[in-house]
């Protein structure tokens, strides 16, 4: 999670290219949530 915090700090400092690094983490979390939702239905 420290990696995500570092990326968010970069974005906060207007390093918009860091957003490209954040996307894989967000996507992975969304996939996990969707899988849990499917299994719970």
Buried (B, 14 or more C-beta within 10 A) or exposed (E): EEEEEEBEEBBEEEEEEBEEBBEEEEEEEEEEEEEEEEEEE
